[in-house]
Amino acid sequence: MITLDQAIDTVKQLPIEQQEILADIFYHRHLEKRRREIAEDARKSIADFHAGKLESKPVQEIISELRMTSDGTNES
């Protein structure tokens, strides 16, 4: 198996235009993979919602929890 350093060294041997094309390919593949993951999470959440597995909360409470989480003050 090739190591990350070996892969980087190999890519560095390519002309700059091909390095840019390769970077663009990886970037777009990564975005597409994340989109699929997010879509799958959404499908699961919707199914859980319809199955009654999600707890209903007031919007303000959810926003407060999100703010605490993004501030790093919620370590659960």
C-alpha positions in Angstrom: 0.0 0.0 0.0 1.2 3.5 -0.8 1.8 5.9 2.0 0.4 9.5 2.1 4.0 10.9 1.7 4.5 8.7 -1.3 1.2 9.8 -2.9 2.1 13.5 -2.3 5.6 13.0 -3.8 4.0 11.3 -6.8 1.5 14.1 -7.3 4.3 16.7 -7.0 5.9 15.1 -10.0 2.9 16.0 -12.2 2.7 19.3 -14.1 1.0 22.0 -12.1 -2.1 21.9 -14.4 -2.6 18.2 -13.7 -2.1 18.8 -10.0 -4.9 21.4 -10.1 -7.1 19.0 -12.0 -6.4 16.3 -9.4 -7.1 18.7 -6.6 -10.4 19.7 -8.2 -11.4 16.1 -8.7 -10.8 15.2 -5.1 -12.5 18.4 -3.8 -15.7 17.6 -5.8 -15.7 14.0 -4.9 -15.4 15.0 -1.2 -18.3 17.4 -1.6 -20.4 14.7 -3.2 -19.6 12.2 -0.5 -20.6 14.8 2.2 -23.8 15.5 0.3 -24.7 11.8 0.3 -23.9 11.5 4.0 -26.0 14.6 4.9 -28.9 13.3 2.7 -28.7 9.9 4.5 -28.8 11.6 7.9 -31.8 13.6 6.8 -33.6 10.5 5.6 -32.9 8.8 9.0 -34.1 11.9 10.9 -37.3 12.2 8.9 -38.0 8.5 9.5 -37.3 8.9 13.2 -39.6 11.9 13.2 -42.4 10.0 11.5 -41.9 7.1 13.9 -42.3 9.5 16.9 -38.7 8.9 18.1 -37.8 12.6 18.2 -38.6 14.9 21.1 -40.4 18.1 20.3 -38.8 21.3 21.7 -39.5 25.0 21.4 -37.3 26.7 18.7 -35.7 29.1 21.2 -34.5 26.1 23.3 -33.0 24.4 20.2 -31.2 27.6 19.2 -29.8 28.0 22.8 -28.6 24.4 22.7 -26.9 25.0 19.3 -25.2 28.1 20.6 -23.9 26.4 23.7 -22.6 23.5 21.5 -20.9 25.8 19.0 -19.3 27.8 21.9 -17.9 24.6 23.4 -19.7 25.2 26.7 -21.7 22.0 26.3 -19.3 19.0 26.9 -21.8 16.2 26.8 
